């Protein structure tokens, strides 16, 4: 009896598994089913039918999985970049002597030994469009000692030769596709090494629009591999090597998965309780110890403290914003009152000058003289017609 039950259970399980595969592989709708529709409506109709039948098939598969219980097939795992990644266990230690020897004798050693100062030339595809030019200008803002060369129709070999003759250490060539920057070639150290970089823009790149100042490079390496170290040293050669950096702008390269994320920061100094980090020495170069966003221009203090204006010491060279002093408030109120008086006066006394004359009198409001009709006492006009005719006479 037990054997018969086990056999029947196995048969039921096999039937359910076959049914599960049939439901999963069955085609619920085909393009041929919508031949009666116009061609422009067949695709949307097919997609709607497949979406509708997909829910029904999912519900049917769930019922079969519940009936199978522990014998249900495992759910499929979707393929992603992380799941299909081939892990490389060849990590590099910080104290590896071979790596230190390679770094001391590679193509970037001249820069890291402070023997050369980076000088970057940025160029683009021939006859580049406005978007590519904007991207090149943003690169120039991010990279110190960078210059832009309008390539126009100059061959690339000639550009490389002239750049090496003028002692440029790096050359960046921005290519465009469909009027947008899509690819960049980075040539390092007298153009002996070439790296290809692809831009992953979702819709449009973010403009930075910051004032020019020297930048500091910060590299974050999530996995210490030889390729990662080489790329990090390559990007480091674009920026001046200055350990004692003093400034507000930082450029960060962070690698994650298959992308290198580029970030451009501009820090703002904060005074008071909200300040984070070590205390910043405040001197005359940085202005008064207050919020600099509230004082934007240099001028003489012309406020009236007796009328409610904020009192400021004489040695502070930053004046309040426009419209905050008593004199400026009085002038603003006087001008606004004058404009309101002019508007109300003309609306009441001269509306026709503002809105135009739109009144049209009726005919009975005009006189006969204005309409050109002669009075009844006036003699009849002389008639030169034929009085013998029945028609065509005056009376």
Short mmCIF file of the C-alpha atoms (twelve columns), coordinates in Angstrom:
data_MODEL
# 
_entry.id   MODEL 
# 
loop_
_atom_site.group_PDB 
_atom_site.id 
_atom_site.type_symbol 
_atom_site.label_atom_id 
_atom_site.label_alt_id 
_atom_site.label_comp_id 
_atom_site.label_asym_id 
_atom_site.label_seq_id 
_atom_site.Cartn_x 
_atom_site.Cartn_y 
_atom_site.Cartn_z 
_atom_site.pdbx_PDB_model_num 
ATOM 1   C CA . UNK A 1   0.000   0.000   0.000   1 
ATOM 2   C CA . UNK A 2   2.764   2.410   0.900   1 
ATOM 3   C CA . UNK A 3   4.528   1.703   -2.358  1 
ATOM 4   C CA . UNK A 4   1.331   2.369   -4.322  1 
ATOM 5   C CA . UNK A 5   0.833   5.689   -2.502  1 
ATOM 6   C CA . UNK A 6   4.435   6.720   -3.173  1 
ATOM 7   C CA . UNK A 7   4.076   5.815   -6.835  1 
ATOM 8   C CA . UNK A 8   0.844   7.797   -7.130  1 
ATOM 9   C CA . UNK A 9   2.460   10.787  -5.412  1 
ATOM 10  C CA . UNK A 10  5.409   10.622  -7.786  1 
ATOM 11  C CA . UNK A 11  3.075   10.482  -10.777 1 
ATOM 12  C CA . UNK A 12  1.098   13.488  -9.502  1 
ATOM 13  C CA . UNK A 13  4.323   15.409  -8.894  1 
ATOM 14  C CA . UNK A 14  5.548   14.653  -12.412 1 
ATOM 15  C CA . UNK A 15  2.219   15.755  -13.883 1 
ATOM 16  C CA . UNK A 16  2.293   19.006  -11.919 1 
ATOM 17  C CA . UNK A 17  5.882   19.686  -12.972 1 
ATOM 18  C CA . UNK A 18  4.996   19.085  -16.628 1 
ATOM 19  C CA . UNK A 19  1.986   21.358  -16.275 1 
ATOM 20  C CA . UNK A 20  4.192   23.984  -14.617 1 
ATOM 21  C CA . UNK A 21  6.623   23.899  -17.565 1 
ATOM 22  C CA . UNK A 22  3.764   24.038  -20.078 1 
ATOM 23  C CA . UNK A 23  2.216   27.061  -18.382 1 
ATOM 24  C CA . UNK A 24  5.596   28.744  -18.230 1 
ATOM 25  C CA . UNK A 25  6.500   28.125  -21.879 1 
ATOM 26  C CA . UNK A 26  3.048   28.457  -23.455 1 
ATOM 27  C CA . UNK A 27  2.483   31.406  -25.760 1 
ATOM 28  C CA . UNK A 28  -0.788  33.094  -24.843 1 
ATOM 29  C CA . UNK A 29  -0.898  35.614  -27.683 1 
ATOM 30  C CA . UNK A 30  0.709   35.921  -31.103 1 
ATOM 31  C CA . UNK A 31  1.061   38.716  -33.568 1 
ATOM 32  C CA . UNK A 32  -0.993  36.734  -36.081 1 
ATOM 33  C CA . UNK A 33  -4.012  36.983  -33.763 1 
ATOM 34  C CA . UNK A 34  -4.258  40.707  -34.475 1 
ATOM 35  C CA . UNK A 35  -4.158  40.659  -38.284 1 
ATOM 36  C CA . UNK A 36  -7.574  42.289  -38.470 1 
ATOM 37  C CA . UNK A 37  -6.239  45.429  -36.779 1 
ATOM 38  C CA . UNK A 38  -4.264  48.135  -38.589 1 
ATOM 39  C CA . UNK A 39  -0.492  47.725  -38.534 1 
ATOM 40  C CA . UNK A 40  0.029   50.679  -36.211 1 
ATOM 41  C CA . UNK A 41  -2.273  49.077  -33.578 1 
ATOM 42  C CA . UNK A 42  -1.023  45.472  -33.671 1 
ATOM 43  C CA . UNK A 43  2.044   46.038  -31.479 1 
ATOM 44  C CA . UNK A 44  0.225   47.858  -28.628 1 
ATOM 45  C CA . UNK A 45  -2.622  45.316  -28.732 1 
ATOM 46  C CA . UNK A 46  -0.155  42.406  -28.521 1 
ATOM 47  C CA . UNK A 47  1.654   44.000  -25.564 1 
ATOM 48  C CA . UNK A 48  -1.631  44.582  -23.728 1 
ATOM 49  C CA . UNK A 49  -2.688  40.969  -24.282 1 
ATOM 50  C CA . UNK A 50  0.664   39.586  -23.094 1 
ATOM 51  C CA . UNK A 51  0.579   41.781  -19.997 1 
ATOM 52  C CA . UNK A 52  -2.954  40.673  -19.198 1 
ATOM 53  C CA . UNK A 53  -2.167  36.967  -19.689 1 
ATOM 54  C CA . UNK A 54  1.075   37.247  -17.714 1 
ATOM 55  C CA . UNK A 55  -0.809  37.891  -14.470 1 
ATOM 56  C CA . UNK A 56  -3.074  34.889  -15.110 1 
ATOM 57  C CA . UNK A 57  -0.100  32.603  -15.813 1 
ATOM 58  C CA . UNK A 58  1.671   33.815  -12.663 1 
ATOM 59  C CA . UNK A 59  -1.406  33.049  -10.561 1 
ATOM 60  C CA . UNK A 60  -1.673  29.580  -12.136 1 
ATOM 61  C CA . UNK A 61  2.002   28.843  -11.456 1 
ATOM 62  C CA . UNK A 62  1.608   29.928  -7.828  1 
ATOM 63  C CA . UNK A 63  -1.252  27.440  -7.398  1 
ATOM 64  C CA . UNK A 64  0.890   24.652  -8.850  1 
ATOM 65  C CA . UNK A 65  3.799   25.603  -6.560  1 
ATOM 66  C CA . UNK A 66  1.513   25.448  -3.521  1 
ATOM 67  C CA . UNK A 67  0.276   22.020  -4.613  1 
ATOM 68  C CA . UNK A 68  3.845   20.759  -5.088  1 
ATOM 69  C CA . UNK A 69  5.017   22.070  -1.722  1 
ATOM 70  C CA . UNK A 70  8.646   21.132  -1.083  1 
ATOM 71  C CA . UNK A 71  8.966   19.566  -4.536  1 
ATOM 72  C CA . UNK A 72  8.352   22.911  -6.268  1 
ATOM 73  C CA . UNK A 73  11.139  24.048  -8.624  1 
ATOM 74  C CA . UNK A 74  13.430  26.798  -7.412  1 
ATOM 75  C CA . UNK A 75  12.642  30.334  -8.504  1 
ATOM 76  C CA . UNK A 76  14.890  31.754  -11.190 1 
ATOM 77  C CA . UNK A 77  17.312  34.483  -10.183 1 
ATOM 78  C CA . UNK A 78  17.468  37.441  -12.613 1 
ATOM 79  C CA . UNK A 79  20.796  38.105  -14.292 1 
ATOM 80  C CA . UNK A 80  22.415  41.345  -13.162 1 
ATOM 81  C CA . UNK A 81  25.859  42.901  -13.433 1 
ATOM 82  C CA . UNK A 82  26.613  41.810  -9.879  1 
ATOM 83  C CA . UNK A 83  25.402  38.204  -10.333 1 
ATOM 84  C CA . UNK A 84  27.295  37.657  -13.607 1 
ATOM 85  C CA . UNK A 85  30.487  39.241  -12.336 1 
ATOM 86  C CA . UNK A 86  33.660  37.159  -12.346 1 
ATOM 87  C CA . UNK A 87  35.424  37.799  -9.073  1 
ATOM 88  C CA . UNK A 88  39.170  38.263  -9.209  1 
ATOM 89  C CA . UNK A 89  40.984  37.337  -6.020  1 
ATOM 90  C CA . UNK A 90  44.284  38.924  -7.051  1 
ATOM 91  C CA . UNK A 91  44.175  41.780  -4.582  1 
ATOM 92  C CA . UNK A 92  47.201  43.939  -3.880  1 
ATOM 93  C CA . UNK A 93  48.472  44.689  -0.392  1 
ATOM 94  C CA . UNK A 94  49.699  48.108  0.624   1 
ATOM 95  C CA . UNK A 95  53.109  46.767  1.683   1 
ATOM 96  C CA . UNK A 96  53.785  44.712  -1.439  1 
ATOM 97  C CA . UNK A 97  57.400  45.317  -2.506  1 
ATOM 98  C CA . UNK A 98  56.779  44.425  -6.162  1 
ATOM 99  C CA . UNK A 99  53.976  46.957  -6.405  1 
ATOM 100 C CA . UNK A 100 56.143  49.632  -4.805  1 
ATOM 101 C CA . UNK A 101 58.916  48.862  -7.290  1 
ATOM 102 C CA . UNK A 102 56.470  49.048  -10.208 1 
ATOM 103 C CA . UNK A 103 55.098  52.373  -9.002  1 
ATOM 104 C CA . UNK A 104 58.589  53.791  -8.619  1 
ATOM 105 C CA . UNK A 105 59.521  52.864  -12.197 1 
ATOM 106 C CA . UNK A 106 56.297  53.144  -14.198 1 
ATOM 107 C CA . UNK A 107 55.261  55.869  -16.672 1 
ATOM 108 C CA . UNK A 108 53.786  58.059  -13.921 1 
ATOM 109 C CA . UNK A 109 56.840  58.070  -11.656 1 
ATOM 110 C CA . UNK A 110 58.047  61.447  -12.988 1 
ATOM 111 C CA . UNK A 111 54.849  63.083  -11.775 1 
ATOM 112 C CA . UNK A 112 54.756  61.421  -8.345  1 
ATOM 113 C CA . UNK A 113 58.411  62.317  -7.807  1 
ATOM 114 C CA . UNK A 114 57.468  65.982  -8.419  1 
ATOM 115 C CA . UNK A 115 59.753  66.193  -11.452 1 
ATOM 116 C CA . UNK A 116 57.085  67.664  -13.765 1 
ATOM 117 C CA . UNK A 117 54.046  69.897  -13.352 1 
ATOM 118 C CA . UNK A 118 50.944  68.644  -15.195 1 
ATOM 119 C CA . UNK A 119 49.843  70.726  -18.161 1 
ATOM 120 C CA . UNK A 120 46.652  69.501  -19.828 1 
ATOM 121 C CA . UNK A 121 45.334  70.230  -23.320 1 
ATOM 122 C CA . UNK A 122 41.612  69.630  -23.983 1 
ATOM 123 C CA . UNK A 123 40.354  69.263  -27.546 1 
ATOM 124 C CA . UNK A 124 37.298  67.769  -29.210 1 
ATOM 125 C CA . UNK A 125 36.020  66.243  -32.426 1 
ATOM 126 C CA . UNK A 126 36.227  68.285  -35.633 1 
ATOM 127 C CA . UNK A 127 33.465  70.887  -35.815 1 
ATOM 128 C CA . UNK A 128 32.081  70.045  -32.373 1 
ATOM 129 C CA . UNK A 129 28.657  71.268  -31.310 1 
ATOM 130 C CA . UNK A 130 27.630  73.541  -28.462 1 
ATOM 131 C CA . UNK A 131 27.046  70.743  -25.925 1 
ATOM 132 C CA . UNK A 132 30.551  69.337  -26.387 1 
ATOM 133 C CA . UNK A 133 32.043  72.808  -26.020 1 
ATOM 134 C CA . UNK A 134 30.176  73.291  -22.735 1 
ATOM 135 C CA . UNK A 135 31.474  69.957  -21.458 1 
ATOM 136 C CA . UNK A 136 35.047  70.942  -22.359 1 
ATOM 137 C CA . UNK A 137 34.634  74.230  -20.487 1 
ATOM 138 C CA . UNK A 138 33.456  72.304  -17.413 1 
ATOM 139 C CA . UNK A 139 36.507  70.046  -17.659 1 
ATOM 140 C CA . UNK A 140 38.741  73.101  -17.790 1 
ATOM 141 C CA . UNK A 141 37.114  74.415  -14.601 1 
ATOM 142 C CA . UNK A 142 37.743  71.112  -12.835 1 
ATOM 143 C CA . UNK A 143 41.336  70.534  -13.965 1 
ATOM 144 C CA . UNK A 144 43.961  73.180  -13.125 1 
ATOM 145 C CA . UNK A 145 46.533  74.184  -15.758 1 
ATOM 146 C CA . UNK A 146 44.147  73.058  -18.510 1 
ATOM 147 C CA . UNK A 147 43.664  74.753  -21.877 1 
ATOM 148 C CA . UNK A 148 41.115  74.241  -24.666 1 
ATOM 149 C CA . UNK A 149 42.132  73.932  -28.309 1 
ATOM 150 C CA . UNK A 150 39.492  74.390  -31.024 1 
ATOM 151 C CA . UNK A 151 40.387  71.542  -33.315 1 
ATOM 152 C CA . UNK A 152 38.064  72.393  -36.250 1 
ATOM 153 C CA . UNK A 153 39.556  70.483  -39.209 1 
ATOM 154 C CA . UNK A 154 43.087  69.856  -37.878 1 
ATOM 155 C CA . UNK A 155 44.145  66.159  -38.060 1 
ATOM 156 C CA . UNK A 156 44.645  64.389  -34.749 1 
ATOM 157 C CA . UNK A 157 48.263  63.436  -35.545 1 
ATOM 158 C CA . UNK A 158 49.118  67.091  -36.001 1 
ATOM 159 C CA . UNK A 159 47.413  68.007  -32.706 1 
ATOM 160 C CA . UNK A 160 49.392  65.338  -30.827 1 
ATOM 161 C CA . UNK A 161 52.667  66.455  -32.410 1 
ATOM 162 C CA . UNK A 162 52.121  70.129  -31.593 1 
ATOM 163 C CA . UNK A 163 51.017  69.305  -28.033 1 
ATOM 164 C CA . UNK A 164 54.177  67.278  -27.396 1 
ATOM 165 C CA . UNK A 165 56.306  70.089  -28.837 1 
ATOM 166 C CA . UNK A 166 54.668  72.599  -26.470 1 
ATOM 167 C CA . UNK A 167 55.379  70.335  -23.474 1 
ATOM 168 C CA . UNK A 168 51.831  69.324  -22.598 1 
ATOM 169 C CA . UNK A 169 51.899  66.388  -20.208 1 
ATOM 170 C CA . UNK A 170 48.346  65.172  -20.921 1 
ATOM 171 C CA . UNK A 171 45.921  65.389  -23.818 1 
ATOM 172 C CA . UNK A 172 42.152  64.860  -23.491 1 
ATOM 173 C CA . UNK A 173 40.156  64.346  -26.705 1 
ATOM 174 C CA . UNK A 174 36.366  64.524  -26.290 1 
ATOM 175 C CA . UNK A 175 34.392  62.805  -29.040 1 
ATOM 176 C CA . UNK A 176 30.702  63.390  -29.620 1 
ATOM 177 C CA . UNK A 177 27.826  61.274  -30.850 1 
ATOM 178 C CA . UNK A 178 24.470  62.745  -31.877 1 
ATOM 179 C CA . UNK A 179 25.667  66.217  -30.891 1 
ATOM 180 C CA . UNK A 180 26.522  65.107  -27.323 1 
ATOM 181 C CA . UNK A 181 29.852  64.088  -25.729 1 
ATOM 182 C CA . UNK A 182 30.044  60.298  -25.627 1 
ATOM 183 C CA . UNK A 183 33.714  59.241  -25.537 1 
ATOM 184 C CA . UNK A 184 37.001  60.593  -24.285 1 
ATOM 185 C CA . UNK A 185 40.591  59.617  -25.013 1 
ATOM 186 C CA . UNK A 186 43.163  60.430  -22.346 1 
ATOM 187 C CA . UNK A 187 46.830  60.460  -23.395 1 
ATOM 188 C CA . UNK A 188 49.396  60.603  -20.578 1 
ATOM 189 C CA . UNK A 189 53.086  61.408  -20.250 1 
ATOM 190 C CA . UNK A 190 54.202  62.538  -23.683 1 
ATOM 191 C CA . UNK A 191 51.337  60.493  -25.186 1 
ATOM 192 C CA . UNK A 192 52.830  57.079  -24.606 1 
ATOM 193 C CA . UNK A 193 49.724  55.720  -22.828 1 
ATOM 194 C CA . UNK A 194 46.183  55.992  -24.164 1 
ATOM 195 C CA . UNK A 195 43.067  55.366  -22.096 1 
ATOM 196 C CA . UNK A 196 39.535  55.280  -23.419 1 
ATOM 197 C CA . UNK A 197 36.717  56.601  -21.234 1 
ATOM 198 C CA . UNK A 198 33.024  56.287  -22.041 1 
ATOM 199 C CA . UNK A 199 30.554  58.742  -20.545 1 
ATOM 200 C CA . UNK A 200 27.380  57.275  -19.022 1 
ATOM 201 C CA . UNK A 201 24.993  60.207  -19.187 1 
ATOM 202 C CA . UNK A 202 21.356  59.415  -18.398 1 
ATOM 203 C CA . UNK A 203 19.931  62.467  -20.162 1 
ATOM 204 C CA . UNK A 204 22.287  65.398  -19.852 1 
ATOM 205 C CA . UNK A 205 25.454  66.123  -17.922 1 
ATOM 206 C CA . UNK A 206 25.347  68.359  -14.859 1 
ATOM 207 C CA . UNK A 207 26.899  71.790  -15.288 1 
ATOM 208 C CA . UNK A 208 29.111  72.929  -12.444 1 
ATOM 209 C CA . UNK A 209 29.384  76.713  -12.956 1 
ATOM 210 C CA . UNK A 210 31.908  77.419  -10.210 1 
ATOM 211 C CA . UNK A 211 34.526  80.126  -9.941  1 
ATOM 212 C CA . UNK A 212 38.015  79.019  -10.911 1 
ATOM 213 C CA . UNK A 213 40.373  77.967  -8.172  1 
ATOM 214 C CA . UNK A 214 42.956  75.243  -7.705  1 
ATOM 215 C CA . UNK A 215 41.577  71.766  -7.117  1 
ATOM 216 C CA . UNK A 216 42.624  68.931  -4.851  1 
ATOM 217 C CA . UNK A 217 42.316  65.327  -6.023  1 
ATOM 218 C CA . UNK A 218 40.879  62.628  -3.778  1 
ATOM 219 C CA . UNK A 219 40.880  58.978  -4.903  1 
ATOM 220 C CA . UNK A 220 38.859  56.251  -3.240  1 
ATOM 221 C CA . UNK A 221 39.767  52.691  -4.202  1 
ATOM 222 C CA . UNK A 222 37.240  50.038  -3.254  1 
ATOM 223 C CA . UNK A 223 39.327  47.131  -4.599  1 
ATOM 224 C CA . UNK A 224 43.093  47.335  -4.690  1 
ATOM 225 C CA . UNK A 225 43.910  45.682  -8.012  1 
ATOM 226 C CA . UNK A 226 46.738  46.531  -10.390 1 
ATOM 227 C CA . UNK A 227 44.319  47.920  -12.990 1 
ATOM 228 C CA . UNK A 228 42.638  50.051  -10.325 1 
ATOM 229 C CA . UNK A 229 45.983  51.408  -9.138  1 
ATOM 230 C CA . UNK A 230 47.064  52.197  -12.705 1 
ATOM 231 C CA . UNK A 231 43.836  54.088  -13.456 1 
ATOM 232 C CA . UNK A 232 44.034  55.945  -10.140 1 
ATOM 233 C CA . UNK A 233 47.594  57.052  -10.856 1 
ATOM 234 C CA . UNK A 234 46.531  58.062  -14.371 1 
ATOM 235 C CA . UNK A 235 43.804  60.389  -13.047 1 
ATOM 236 C CA . UNK A 236 46.172  61.690  -10.378 1 
ATOM 237 C CA . UNK A 237 48.569  62.927  -13.061 1 
ATOM 238 C CA . UNK A 238 45.976  65.473  -14.225 1 
ATOM 239 C CA . UNK A 239 46.173  67.505  -11.008 1 
ATOM 240 C CA . UNK A 240 49.152  69.323  -9.468  1 
ATOM 241 C CA . UNK A 241 50.811  67.400  -6.676  1 
ATOM 242 C CA . UNK A 242 50.478  69.710  -3.681  1 
ATOM 243 C CA . UNK A 243 50.414  67.970  -0.271  1 
ATOM 244 C CA . UNK A 244 49.935  71.290  1.583   1 
ATOM 245 C CA . UNK A 245 46.738  72.165  -0.214  1 
ATOM 246 C CA . UNK A 246 44.709  75.194  0.901   1 
ATOM 247 C CA . UNK A 247 41.451  75.774  -0.966  1 
ATOM 248 C CA . UNK A 248 37.749  75.070  -1.214  1 
ATOM 249 C CA . UNK A 249 37.380  72.782  -4.238  1 
ATOM 250 C CA . UNK A 250 37.898  69.004  -4.334  1 
ATOM 251 C CA . UNK A 251 37.629  66.556  -7.233  1 
ATOM 252 C CA . UNK A 252 36.814  62.951  -6.271  1 
ATOM 253 C CA . UNK A 253 37.026  59.777  -8.374  1 
ATOM 254 C CA . UNK A 254 35.203  56.798  -6.855  1 
ATOM 255 C CA . UNK A 255 35.071  53.422  -8.592  1 
ATOM 256 C CA . UNK A 256 32.036  51.220  -8.082  1 
ATOM 257 C CA . UNK A 257 31.156  48.174  -10.169 1 
ATOM 258 C CA . UNK A 258 32.072  48.953  -13.784 1 
ATOM 259 C CA . UNK A 259 31.924  52.748  -13.507 1 
ATOM 260 C CA . UNK A 260 34.131  55.522  -12.169 1 
ATOM 261 C CA . UNK A 261 32.044  58.242  -10.558 1 
ATOM 262 C CA . UNK A 262 33.349  61.757  -10.924 1 
ATOM 263 C CA . UNK A 263 32.379  64.305  -8.267  1 
ATOM 264 C CA . UNK A 264 33.268  67.953  -8.006  1 
ATOM 265 C CA . UNK A 265 32.789  69.594  -4.590  1 
ATOM 266 C CA . UNK A 266 33.050  73.181  -3.453  1 
ATOM 267 C CA . UNK A 267 33.068  73.478  0.311   1 
ATOM 268 C CA . UNK A 268 31.541  76.375  2.238   1 
ATOM 269 C CA . UNK A 269 33.013  77.618  5.514   1 
ATOM 270 C CA . UNK A 270 30.451  77.872  8.333   1 
ATOM 271 C CA . UNK A 271 30.779  79.840  11.554  1 
ATOM 272 C CA . UNK A 272 28.907  79.305  14.801  1 
ATOM 273 C CA . UNK A 273 27.249  76.233  16.301  1 
ATOM 274 C CA . UNK A 274 26.671  74.522  12.953  1 
ATOM 275 C CA . UNK A 275 30.381  74.445  12.140  1 
ATOM 276 C CA . UNK A 276 31.778  70.956  11.574  1 
ATOM 277 C CA . UNK A 277 35.411  69.960  11.905  1 
ATOM 278 C CA . UNK A 278 38.382  71.855  13.324  1 
ATOM 279 C CA . UNK A 279 38.197  75.555  14.097  1 
ATOM 280 C CA . UNK A 280 39.042  77.754  11.131  1 
ATOM 281 C CA . UNK A 281 41.160  80.805  12.002  1 
ATOM 282 C CA . UNK A 282 39.226  83.933  11.071  1 
ATOM 283 C CA . UNK A 283 41.279  86.827  9.726   1 
ATOM 284 C CA . UNK A 284 40.887  89.939  7.629   1 
ATOM 285 C CA . UNK A 285 41.061  87.941  4.396   1 
ATOM 286 C CA . UNK A 286 37.892  86.042  5.273   1 
ATOM 287 C CA . UNK A 287 35.892  89.053  6.493   1 
ATOM 288 C CA . UNK A 288 33.802  89.397  9.619   1 
ATOM 289 C CA . UNK A 289 32.875  86.308  11.702  1 
ATOM 290 C CA . UNK A 290 29.272  86.263  10.436  1 
ATOM 291 C CA . UNK A 291 27.341  84.594  7.646   1 
ATOM 292 C CA . UNK A 292 28.971  85.881  4.415   1 
ATOM 293 C CA . UNK A 293 25.828  85.183  2.363   1 
ATOM 294 C CA . UNK A 294 24.012  88.120  3.978   1 
ATOM 295 C CA . UNK A 295 26.695  90.664  3.005   1 
ATOM 296 C CA . UNK A 296 27.550  90.583  -0.641  1 
ATOM 297 C CA . UNK A 297 29.215  93.902  -1.514  1 
ATOM 298 C CA . UNK A 298 31.676  96.419  -0.119  1 
ATOM 299 C CA . UNK A 299 30.326  99.894  0.700   1 
ATOM 300 C CA . UNK A 300 30.149  102.558 3.401   1 
ATOM 301 C CA . UNK A 301 27.667  101.939 6.217   1 
ATOM 302 C CA . UNK A 302 24.752  104.377 5.784   1 
ATOM 303 C CA . UNK A 303 22.257  102.884 8.193   1 
ATOM 304 C CA . UNK A 304 20.209  104.714 10.858  1 
ATOM 305 C CA . UNK A 305 20.291  102.725 14.136  1 
ATOM 306 C CA . UNK A 306 17.657  104.999 15.737  1 
ATOM 307 C CA . UNK A 307 15.130  103.912 13.069  1 
ATOM 308 C CA . UNK A 308 15.652  100.186 13.550  1 
ATOM 309 C CA . UNK A 309 18.722  99.517  11.406  1 
ATOM 310 C CA . UNK A 310 21.243  97.027  12.740  1 
ATOM 311 C CA . UNK A 311 24.296  98.698  14.225  1 
ATOM 312 C CA . UNK A 312 27.626  97.596  12.782  1 
ATOM 313 C CA . UNK A 313 31.138  98.559  13.851  1 
ATOM 314 C CA . UNK A 314 33.061  101.001 11.684  1 
ATOM 315 C CA . UNK A 315 35.881  98.586  10.899  1 
ATOM 316 C CA . UNK A 316 33.599  96.059  9.145   1 
ATOM 317 C CA . UNK A 317 33.934  96.693  5.441   1 
ATOM 318 C CA . UNK A 318 30.829  94.742  4.443   1 
ATOM 319 C CA . UNK A 319 27.606  96.764  4.144   1 
ATOM 320 C CA . UNK A 320 24.028  95.434  4.433   1 
ATOM 321 C CA . UNK A 321 22.112  94.331  1.364   1 
ATOM 322 C CA . UNK A 322 20.175  96.884  -0.676  1 
ATOM 323 C CA . UNK A 323 16.811  97.828  0.842   1 
ATOM 324 C CA . UNK A 324 17.620  97.147  4.491   1 
ATOM 325 C CA . UNK A 325 18.385  100.693 5.709   1 
ATOM 326 C CA . UNK A 326 15.835  103.315 6.819   1 
ATOM 327 C CA . UNK A 327 16.687  105.739 3.990   1 
ATOM 328 C CA . UNK A 328 16.213  103.087 1.329   1 
ATOM 329 C CA . UNK A 329 12.884  102.018 2.832   1 
ATOM 330 C CA . UNK A 330 11.615  105.636 2.796   1 
ATOM 331 C CA . UNK A 331 12.630  106.140 -0.845  1 
ATOM 332 C CA . UNK A 332 10.942  102.880 -1.845  1 
ATOM 333 C CA . UNK A 333 7.671   103.830 -0.119  1 
ATOM 334 C CA . UNK A 334 7.667   107.318 -1.694  1 
ATOM 335 C CA . UNK A 335 8.204   105.967 -5.217  1 
ATOM 336 C CA . UNK A 336 5.510   103.302 -4.781  1 
ATOM 337 C CA . UNK A 337 2.999   105.899 -3.459  1 
ATOM 338 C CA . UNK A 338 3.737   108.194 -6.414  1 
ATOM 339 C CA . UNK A 339 3.155   105.372 -8.915  1 
ATOM 340 C CA . UNK A 340 -0.124  104.329 -7.251  1 
ATOM 341 C CA . UNK A 341 -1.394  107.948 -7.315  1 
ATOM 342 C CA . UNK A 342 -0.625  108.300 -11.036 1 
ATOM 343 C CA . UNK A 343 -2.368  105.022 -11.839 1 
ATOM 344 C CA . UNK A 344 -5.525  105.767 -9.824  1 
ATOM 345 C CA . UNK A 345 -5.786  109.348 -11.225 1 
ATOM 346 C CA . UNK A 346 -5.589  108.179 -14.837 1 
ATOM 347 C CA . UNK A 347 -7.997  105.303 -14.250 1 
ATOM 348 C CA . UNK A 348 -10.616 107.746 -12.923 1 
ATOM 349 C CA . UNK A 349 -10.136 110.822 -15.143 1 
ATOM 350 C CA . UNK A 350 -8.507  109.476 -18.312 1 
ATOM 351 C CA . UNK A 351 -9.647  105.878 -18.809 1 
ATOM 352 C CA . UNK A 352 -9.895  106.441 -22.550 1 
ATOM 353 C CA . UNK A 353 -6.174  107.149 -22.819 1 
ATOM 354 C CA . UNK A 354 -5.416  103.844 -21.099 1 
ATOM 355 C CA . UNK A 355 -8.065  101.494 -22.482 1 
ATOM 356 C CA . UNK A 356 -8.929  103.357 -25.725 1 
ATOM 357 C CA . UNK A 357 -12.201 104.936 -26.966 1 
ATOM 358 C CA . UNK A 358 -14.570 102.081 -27.582 1 
ATOM 359 C CA . UNK A 359 -18.021 103.883 -27.524 1 
ATOM 360 C CA . UNK A 360 -19.951 104.014 -30.875 1 
ATOM 361 C CA . UNK A 361 -23.196 106.095 -30.921 1 
ATOM 362 C CA . UNK A 362 -26.380 104.957 -32.685 1 
ATOM 363 C CA . UNK A 363 -27.699 106.609 -35.908 1 
ATOM 364 C CA . UNK A 364 -30.568 108.377 -34.143 1 
ATOM 365 C CA . UNK A 365 -28.024 110.213 -32.004 1 
ATOM 366 C CA . UNK A 366 -26.628 112.024 -35.072 1 
ATOM 367 C CA . UNK A 367 -28.235 115.143 -36.632 1 
ATOM 368 C CA . UNK A 368 -29.249 115.456 -40.309 1 
ATOM 369 C CA . UNK A 369 -26.506 117.989 -40.830 1 
ATOM 370 C CA . UNK A 370 -23.883 115.597 -39.435 1 
ATOM 371 C CA . UNK A 371 -25.149 112.839 -41.704 1 
ATOM 372 C CA . UNK A 372 -25.226 115.154 -44.788 1 
ATOM 373 C CA . UNK A 373 -29.070 115.178 -45.218 1 
ATOM 374 C CA . UNK A 374 -30.453 118.535 -46.557 1 
ATOM 375 C CA . UNK A 375 -33.348 120.202 -44.639 1 
ATOM 376 C CA . UNK A 376 -36.999 119.950 -45.820 1 
ATOM 377 C CA . UNK A 377 -37.083 123.639 -46.822 1 
ATOM 378 C CA . UNK A 378 -34.236 123.218 -49.269 1 
ATOM 379 C CA . UNK A 379 -35.176 123.292 -53.008 1 
ATOM 380 C CA . UNK A 380 -35.227 120.059 -54.902 1 
ATOM 381 C CA . UNK A 381 -32.179 119.406 -57.015 1 
ATOM 382 C CA . UNK A 382 -32.477 120.020 -60.745 1 
ATOM 383 C CA . UNK A 383 -33.187 116.878 -62.775 1 
ATOM 384 C CA . UNK A 384 -31.693 116.456 -66.266 1 
ATOM 385 C CA . UNK A 385 -33.430 113.176 -67.042 1 
ATOM 386 C CA . UNK A 386 -36.174 112.223 -69.578 1 
ATOM 387 C CA . UNK A 387 -39.625 113.295 -68.272 1 
ATOM 388 C CA . UNK A 388 -41.493 111.355 -70.992 1 
ATOM 389 C CA . UNK A 389 -40.353 107.986 -69.694 1 
ATOM 390 C CA . UNK A 390 -42.426 106.125 -67.139 1 
ATOM 391 C CA . UNK A 391 -39.385 104.894 -65.249 1 
ATOM 392 C CA . UNK A 392 -36.241 106.730 -64.328 1 
ATOM 393 C CA . UNK A 393 -37.831 110.013 -63.290 1 
ATOM 394 C CA . UNK A 394 -36.952 111.907 -60.112 1 
ATOM 395 C CA . UNK A 395 -40.519 111.899 -58.713 1 
# 
